[in-house]
Amino acid sequence: MGVVCLLSAVDGRRAAALLSLFALLLPLSACRRHDFPQYPTDYREYAYVTNGGSNTVTVLDLVNLRQDREIRVGNSPTGIATNPAKNEIYAVNTASNSVSVIDAEKNAVVATIPVHSKPYFIDVDAKGERGYVANSGSNNVSVIDLGRRREIAVIGAGEAPGMARISPDGKSLVVTNRSSGSVTVVDPQSYKVRSVFGGCPAATHAVILPDSTKAFVACSGGHQVMVVGLAHPDSSIASEHVDRLVTFLDVGQTPVHLALKPDGGEIFVSNFDSDTISEIATQMNEVGGAYLVGAHPASAMVSADNSTLWISKFNADSIEVYSIDDGKRINTIHVGGGPDSLAFSTEGHLLLATDARTGDVSVVRVRSRTPSGVNRIGTLFTILPTGKQPNAIVVKSFRVK
């Protein structure tokens, strides 16, 4: 429940003072829940946040909009992922060299899987059978059998791998190697390295197109995005039978995050030190332009209908909303300190932003109405507490049996 919604229990003069204090935090319309989905009684939806400074995962109840609990995991949790086929969450414990398995129905740790040195990121395949963990301290990737909850293979990578991204078709694993400035492409069936591409300083974030034909990698130590064509042996074009370096695209300085449109047609690059967002047309491999958005864009997300881009501005303590078709700013939403990772609720009516400096999550209503009935895109509804140094966030929804 939002802060302003609680004021009915406070005396009139005190309520007036608090309303003034929180005027910038929560508009009065936030108490009206008429724009929220109507959930059945057996529906559950939670957000899970890794807290690197408190060795916990915060569970936020998105149906009732409150903190559900804090779950103790390993030391310095960073990356987190959901299983698309079962109600499980996987939190990577960087300082404990392990992965905690969280049962989403119980919201409790039910297993701990050892991996290698300084794991940072985990991705899960579309079937929910395999997890891929980038171990930045041991220069390899752990392959986890999620059903048996154990490591089944170790794949060598470059120096300090930060991300291991599995393609939607499950036929390519793309690993970004930060210290060696390279990208490793692996065959996930044989666990063998297929290709290595260099020239991408501080390779960090990566996305793969929905049709699994190309990967785009942010070269965060410079001002480029690497484009890699992924092998498709069944293609009628001979050159596509192998992995290949397609091109480097010039973007802004220090590209740190890539936001892929759900339809795969465009990517939006967060250029942290240029205060801009670059737009890439994925089929033509062209940079279409850049938007000046303000202090240090950290990450971004595109709405499910491909219409709006939501950008976290780390040093402006705000979220910027852009209309993709119009190329215009729609709104600026002031949130907590140091907004970073973003996630949409399942229905897409809420945007969640982890606030690294203030240790909380800002909950933004994607669409709402003012008391006079005017539609608005982007309003802060409430701020929910987390542990220290919140890192990544994911959302899981399901029906209880």
C-alpha positions as CSV (number, residue, x, y, z in Angstrom):
1,M,0.0,0.0,0.0
2,G,1.3,3.5,-0.9
3,V,2.3,6.0,1.8
4,V,-0.5,8.5,1.0
5,C,-3.0,5.7,1.3
6,L,-2.0,5.2,4.9
7,L,-2.8,8.8,5.9
8,S,-6.4,8.1,6.7
9,A,-5.3,6.7,10.0
10,V,-3.4,9.9,11.0
11,D,-5.0,13.0,12.5
12,G,-5.8,16.0,10.2
13,R,-2.9,18.3,11.0
14,R,-0.3,15.6,10.9
15,A,-1.8,14.2,7.7
16,A,-1.5,17.7,6.1
17,A,2.2,17.9,7.0
18,L,2.9,14.4,5.7
19,L,1.0,15.1,2.5
20,S,3.3,18.1,1.9
21,L,6.3,16.0,2.6
22,F,5.3,13.2,0.2
23,A,3.8,15.4,-2.5
24,L,6.7,14.7,-4.8
25,L,6.8,11.0,-3.9
26,L,3.2,9.9,-4.4
27,P,0.3,11.7,-6.1
28,L,-3.1,11.3,-4.5
29,S,-4.3,9.4,-7.5
30,A,-1.9,6.6,-6.6
31,C,-4.4,5.4,-4.0
32,R,-6.9,4.7,-6.7
33,R,-6.5,1.1,-7.9
34,H,-9.0,1.1,-10.6
35,D,-6.4,0.7,-13.3
36,F,-4.9,-2.4,-11.7
37,P,-5.6,-5.9,-12.9
38,Q,-8.3,-7.9,-11.1
39,Y,-6.5,-11.0,-9.8
40,P,-8.1,-14.4,-9.1
41,T,-7.6,-15.6,-5.5
42,D,-5.1,-18.3,-6.5
43,Y,-2.8,-15.8,-8.5
44,R,0.6,-15.0,-7.1
45,E,3.2,-12.5,-8.5
46,Y,6.5,-11.7,-6.9
47,A,9.6,-9.6,-7.7
48,Y,12.9,-10.9,-6.5
49,V,15.8,-8.5,-5.8
50,T,19.4,-9.5,-5.1
51,N,21.0,-7.4,-2.3
52,G,24.8,-7.5,-2.6
53,G,25.4,-5.7,0.6
54,S,23.1,-7.8,2.9
55,N,23.5,-11.3,1.4
56,T,19.7,-11.6,0.8
57,V,17.0,-11.7,-1.8
58,T,14.1,-9.4,-1.2
59,V,10.7,-10.8,-2.2
60,L,8.1,-8.1,-3.1
61,D,4.4,-9.1,-3.4
62,L,3.2,-7.4,-6.5
63,V,-0.5,-8.3,-6.0
64,N,-0.7,-6.5,-2.6
65,L,2.3,-4.2,-3.3
66,R,4.3,-4.8,-0.2
67,Q,7.5,-6.5,0.9
68,D,6.8,-10.2,1.5
69,R,10.1,-11.2,3.1
70,E,13.9,-11.3,3.0
71,I,15.5,-14.6,2.1
72,R,19.1,-15.3,3.3
73,V,21.2,-16.6,0.4
74,G,25.0,-16.7,-0.1
75,N,27.4,-13.8,0.1
76,S,27.2,-10.9,-2.4
77,P,24.3,-12.0,-4.6
78,T,24.4,-10.4,-8.0
79,G,22.7,-12.0,-11.0
80,I,19.2,-13.6,-10.8
81,A,17.0,-15.5,-13.2
82,T,13.6,-17.2,-13.3
83,N,12.7,-20.6,-14.7
84,P,10.1,-20.3,-17.5
85,A,8.9,-23.9,-16.9
86,K,8.7,-24.2,-13.1
87,N,8.3,-21.9,-10.1
88,E,11.9,-21.5,-9.3
89,I,14.3,-18.5,-9.0
90,Y,18.1,-18.7,-9.2
91,A,20.3,-16.2,-7.4
92,V,24.1,-16.1,-8.1
93,N,26.2,-15.6,-5.0
94,T,29.5,-14.0,-6.2
95,A,31.5,-14.2,-2.9
96,S,30.2,-17.7,-2.1
97,N,30.8,-19.3,-5.5
98,S,27.3,-20.8,-5.6
99,V,23.8,-20.5,-6.9
100,S,20.8,-20.4,-4.5
101,V,17.6,-22.1,-5.8
102,I,14.5,-20.4,-4.4
103,D,11.1,-22.2,-4.5
104,A,8.7,-19.4,-5.6
105,E,5.7,-21.0,-4.0
106,K,7.4,-21.3,-0.6
107,N,9.7,-18.3,-1.1
108,A,12.5,-20.3,0.5
109,V,15.9,-21.6,-0.5
110,V,15.6,-25.3,-1.3
111,A,19.0,-26.0,-2.7
112,T,22.5,-24.5,-3.1
113,I,24.6,-25.4,-6.2
114,P,28.4,-25.0,-6.1
115,V,30.0,-23.4,-9.2
116,H,33.4,-21.7,-9.7
117,S,35.1,-18.5,-8.7
118,K,33.2,-15.2,-8.6
119,P,30.0,-16.2,-10.5
120,Y,28.2,-13.1,-11.7
121,F,25.4,-13.9,-14.1
122,I,23.0,-16.7,-14.9
123,D,20.7,-17.4,-17.9
124,V,18.2,-20.2,-18.2
125,D,17.2,-21.9,-21.5
126,A,13.7,-21.7,-22.9
127,K,12.8,-25.2,-21.7
128,G,13.9,-24.5,-18.1
129,E,16.3,-27.4,-18.1
130,R,19.7,-25.8,-18.1
131,G,21.3,-22.8,-16.4
132,Y,24.5,-21.1,-17.6
133,V,26.6,-19.3,-15.1
134,A,29.4,-16.9,-16.1
135,N,32.3,-17.4,-13.5
136,S,34.3,-14.1,-13.8
137,G,37.0,-15.3,-11.4
138,S,37.8,-18.6,-13.1
139,N,37.3,-17.7,-16.7
140,N,34.7,-20.3,-17.4
141,V,31.0,-21.0,-17.6
142,S,29.2,-23.6,-15.5
143,V,26.4,-25.6,-17.1
144,I,23.8,-26.6,-14.5
145,D,21.2,-29.3,-14.8
146,L,18.3,-27.5,-13.0
147,G,16.3,-30.6,-12.5
148,R,19.1,-32.5,-10.7
149,R,20.5,-29.3,-9.3
150,R,24.1,-29.9,-10.1
151,E,26.9,-28.7,-12.4
152,I,27.2,-31.1,-15.4
153,A,29.8,-29.3,-17.5
154,V,32.4,-26.5,-17.4
155,I,33.2,-24.5,-20.6
156,G,36.4,-22.4,-20.9
157,A,35.9,-18.7,-21.9
158,G,38.0,-15.6,-22.1
159,E,39.1,-13.5,-19.1
160,A,36.5,-12.3,-16.6
161,P,33.3,-13.5,-18.3
162,G,30.5,-11.3,-17.2
163,M,27.5,-12.8,-19.1
164,A,26.6,-16.1,-20.7
165,R,23.5,-15.7,-22.8
166,I,21.6,-18.7,-24.3
167,S,19.9,-18.1,-27.7
168,P,16.1,-18.6,-27.9
169,D,16.5,-21.7,-30.0
170,G,19.1,-23.2,-27.6
171,K,21.7,-23.6,-30.2
172,S,24.2,-20.9,-29.3
173,L,25.7,-19.7,-26.0
174,V,27.2,-16.2,-26.2
175,V,29.8,-15.3,-23.5
176,T,31.1,-11.8,-23.0
177,N,34.6,-11.5,-21.6
178,R,35.2,-8.2,-20.0
179,S,39.0,-8.3,-19.3
180,S,40.0,-9.9,-22.6
181,G,37.6,-7.7,-24.6
182,S,36.2,-10.6,-26.5
183,V,33.1,-12.7,-27.2
184,T,33.1,-16.5,-27.0
185,V,30.4,-18.5,-28.9
186,V,29.7,-22.0,-27.6
187,D,27.8,-25.0,-28.9
188,P,25.6,-25.7,-25.9
189,Q,25.0,-29.3,-27.0
190,S,28.6,-30.4,-27.1
191,Y,29.9,-27.8,-24.6
192,K,32.6,-26.9,-27.1
193,V,33.8,-23.4,-28.1
194,R,32.8,-22.6,-31.7
195,S,34.2,-19.2,-32.2
196,V,36.0,-16.3,-30.5
197,F,35.8,-12.7,-31.6
198,G,38.1,-9.9,-30.2
199,G,38.2,-6.2,-30.4
200,C,35.4,-5.4,-28.0
201,P,37.0,-3.6,-25.0
202,A,35.2,-4.4,-21.7
203,A,32.6,-6.6,-23.4
204,T,29.6,-6.7,-21.0
205,H,26.0,-6.8,-21.9
206,A,24.6,-8.9,-24.8
207,V,21.3,-9.6,-26.4
208,I,20.3,-12.2,-29.0
209,L,17.5,-11.6,-31.6
210,P,14.3,-13.6,-31.1
211,D,15.1,-15.6,-34.3
212,S,18.5,-16.5,-32.9
213,T,20.4,-15.2,-36.0
214,K,22.5,-12.4,-34.4
215,A,24.0,-11.3,-31.1
216,F,24.7,-7.7,-30.2
217,V,27.4,-7.0,-27.5
218,A,28.1,-3.7,-25.7
219,C,31.8,-2.8,-25.8
220,S,31.7,-0.8,-22.6
221,G,35.4,0.2,-22.7
222,G,34.8,2.2,-25.8
223,H,31.9,3.5,-27.9
224,Q,30.8,0.5,-30.1
225,V,28.5,-2.4,-30.2
226,M,29.8,-5.6,-31.8
227,V,27.4,-7.5,-34.1
228,V,27.9,-11.3,-34.4
229,G,26.1,-13.6,-36.8
230,L,25.3,-16.9,-35.2
231,A,25.7,-20.2,-37.0
232,H,22.7,-21.7,-38.7
233,P,23.8,-24.9,-40.5
234,D,20.3,-25.3,-42.0
235,S,20.4,-21.9,-43.7
236,S,20.3,-21.8,-47.5
237,I,23.0,-19.2,-47.4
238,A,26.4,-20.8,-47.1
239,S,28.1,-18.0,-45.2
240,E,25.5,-18.4,-42.4
241,H,26.6,-21.9,-41.6
242,V,29.3,-20.6,-39.3
243,D,29.6,-17.8,-36.6
244,R,30.9,-14.6,-38.1
245,L,31.8,-11.1,-37.1
246,V,29.3,-8.9,-38.9
247,T,30.4,-5.4,-38.0
248,F,31.1,-2.8,-35.2
249,L,28.6,0.0,-34.8
250,D,29.6,3.4,-33.4
251,V,27.4,4.5,-30.5
252,G,28.0,6.8,-27.5
253,Q,30.7,6.6,-24.9
254,T,30.6,3.7,-22.4
255,P,27.6,1.6,-23.7
256,V,26.6,-0.4,-20.7
257,H,23.2,-1.9,-21.5
258,L,21.2,-3.0,-24.6
259,A,17.4,-2.9,-24.6
260,L,15.9,-5.1,-27.3
261,K,12.4,-4.5,-28.5
262,P,10.1,-7.6,-28.1
263,D,9.7,-7.8,-31.9
264,G,13.5,-7.7,-32.3
265,G,13.5,-4.8,-34.8
266,E,15.4,-2.3,-32.7
267,I,17.9,-2.1,-29.9
268,F,18.4,0.9,-27.6
269,V,21.9,1.4,-26.2
270,S,22.4,3.1,-22.8
271,N,25.6,5.2,-23.3
272,F,26.5,5.9,-19.7
273,D,29.2,8.6,-20.2
274,S,27.5,10.3,-23.1
275,D,24.1,10.8,-21.4
276,T,22.5,9.4,-24.5
277,I,20.5,6.5,-25.9
278,S,21.5,5.2,-29.4
279,E,19.0,3.4,-31.6
280,I,20.1,0.4,-33.7
281,A,18.0,-1.1,-36.5
282,T,18.8,-4.8,-36.1
283,Q,18.1,-6.1,-39.6
284,M,20.2,-3.4,-41.4
285,N,22.8,-3.2,-38.6
286,E,22.6,0.6,-38.6
287,V,22.6,3.3,-35.9
288,G,19.6,5.5,-36.6
289,G,20.3,8.3,-34.2
290,A,20.7,9.2,-30.5
291,Y,18.6,10.8,-27.8
292,L,20.0,13.1,-25.1
293,V,18.4,11.8,-21.9
294,G,20.4,13.2,-19.0
295,A,22.8,12.1,-16.4
296,H,24.1,8.5,-16.9
297,P,21.5,6.2,-18.4
298,A,22.2,2.8,-16.8
299,S,19.6,0.5,-18.3
300,A,16.4,0.5,-20.3
301,M,13.3,-1.6,-21.2
302,V,10.8,-1.5,-24.0
303,S,7.1,-2.1,-23.3
304,A,5.5,-5.3,-24.5
305,D,3.6,-3.4,-27.3
306,N,6.9,-2.0,-28.6
307,S,5.7,1.6,-28.1
308,T,7.6,3.1,-25.2
309,L,11.2,3.1,-23.9
310,W,11.8,3.3,-20.2
311,I,15.3,4.5,-19.2
312,S,16.8,4.5,-15.7
313,K,19.0,7.6,-15.2
314,F,21.5,6.6,-12.4
315,N,22.7,10.0,-11.4
316,A,19.5,11.9,-12.1
317,D,17.4,9.7,-9.8
318,S,14.7,9.5,-12.4
319,I,13.1,7.3,-15.1
320,E,12.7,8.8,-18.6
321,V,9.9,7.7,-20.8
322,Y,10.2,8.0,-24.6
323,S,7.7,7.3,-27.4
324,I,9.6,5.1,-29.8
325,D,7.4,5.9,-32.9
326,D,7.5,9.7,-32.3
327,G,11.1,9.8,-30.9
328,K,9.9,12.2,-28.2
329,R,10.1,12.3,-24.4
330,I,6.8,11.6,-22.8
331,N,7.6,12.0,-19.1
332,T,10.3,12.1,-16.4
333,I,9.5,10.3,-13.2
334,H,11.5,11.1,-10.0
335,V,12.3,7.9,-8.1
336,G,14.8,6.7,-5.5
337,G,18.5,7.2,-5.4
338,G,20.6,5.6,-8.2
339,P,17.9,3.8,-10.3
340,D,19.5,0.9,-12.2
341,S,18.0,-2.5,-13.1
342,L,14.4,-2.5,-14.4
343,A,11.6,-5.0,-14.7
344,F,8.0,-5.0,-15.8
345,S,5.2,-6.8,-14.0
346,T,3.7,-9.7,-15.8
347,E,0.7,-7.7,-17.0
348,G,2.9,-4.7,-17.9
349,H,1.0,-2.3,-15.7
350,L,4.0,-1.7,-13.3
351,L,7.6,-0.8,-13.9
352,L,10.0,-1.7,-11.1
353,A,13.4,0.0,-10.7
354,T,16.1,-1.0,-8.2
355,D,17.5,2.1,-6.4
356,A,21.1,1.3,-5.7
357,R,21.9,4.2,-3.4
358,T,18.8,4.3,-1.3
359,G,18.3,0.5,-1.0
360,D,14.7,0.2,-2.3
361,V,12.6,-0.4,-5.4
362,S,10.5,2.3,-7.0
363,V,7.1,1.1,-8.3
364,V,5.9,3.1,-11.3
365,R,2.5,2.8,-12.7
366,V,2.8,2.6,-16.5
367,R,-0.6,4.1,-17.1
368,S,-2.8,6.0,-14.7
369,R,-5.5,8.7,-14.6
370,T,-5.4,12.0,-12.7
371,P,-8.4,12.8,-10.5
372,S,-9.8,14.8,-13.4
373,G,-9.7,11.8,-15.6
374,V,-6.6,12.7,-17.7
375,N,-4.5,9.7,-18.8
376,R,-0.9,9.7,-17.8
377,I,2.0,7.5,-18.8
378,G,4.4,6.9,-15.9
379,T,3.6,7.9,-12.3
380,L,5.4,6.9,-9.1
381,F,3.0,4.7,-7.0
382,T,5.2,3.8,-4.1
383,I,8.7,2.8,-3.0
384,L,9.3,-0.6,-1.3
385,P,12.3,-1.4,0.9
386,T,15.0,-3.9,0.0
387,G,18.3,-4.9,1.5
388,K,21.6,-3.1,1.0
389,Q,22.9,-2.5,-2.5
390,P,20.1,-4.0,-4.6
391,N,21.5,-5.3,-7.9
392,A,19.3,-7.3,-10.3
393,I,15.5,-7.8,-10.3
394,V,13.2,-10.4,-11.9
395,V,9.4,-11.1,-11.8
396,K,7.7,-14.4,-11.5
397,S,3.9,-15.0,-11.6
398,F,1.9,-18.3,-11.3
399,R,-1.3,-19.8,-10.1
400,V,-1.2,-21.9,-6.9
401,K,-2.5,-25.5,-7.1
